[in-house]
Amino acid sequence: MPELKLPPRSASVSDLMDAATTVFRMTLAKALPAALFAMLLAGLPDMYWMTTGKPFDFLHPPLDSRFWALAAVGLVCYQFLAAIVMLRQRAMMDGAAPDLNREASTALRRWPMLVATYVLGSAAIFAGCLLLIVPGLYLLFCLLLLRPVVLFEAGSPLQALVRCVRLVRPIWPKVMAAAVIAVLIFFVCTIAAGACLGILHAIVAAAGAQSTAFSAFSAACQLGIEAVALVYFNALWLVLYSVASSSA
């Protein structure tokens, strides 16, 4: 497999997103299984809460200890599997063949650091949002590169956060634009998929089929969309990191 040539730091946003799309297409089939498990485990607290039959209120989070225990398990497992996805994508970008043992061992070594930097980064973004919003938004886009920085560089959690800011600062507008465009594309695809499922549900209901089977099918489709999105966003963060660090 030939090594992928990435655009320079001076490349336009469209060039960066084209490179991310190339990485996404090249790695989707190999990275999707791990991404599916990552999103499944990340959704554990939501699946549990659905079994309680109670509506979820973001302004009044549940006090159920099992919900928060599942949220913690889902977070740490998601970080581990998302790291495997990114390591596999990086190997394929470099022309190497996927190796689950190598990827899992590397992800396992960096796992505590991934969780620690996620918690620290989330706290920094929250604190920044309390300071007139703007600092939090600035940090939010800088810390999009936190996973590749942790996986491919050494240092403490605080050093990883500082490294992200230093990498993104020269190309912050491009990182912001690429991230916003990617999120908008994801939302459009999600809305389109929801509309298609709605039409299909109406057809299935008119045919007298059981709604439980269709609900399971809808949940599987949603899981698939989220897993594909994880592969794409990982590819985008990886391209932005590679471009930013190439001349940093």
Beta strands, then each sheet from edge to edge (+ up, - down):
end
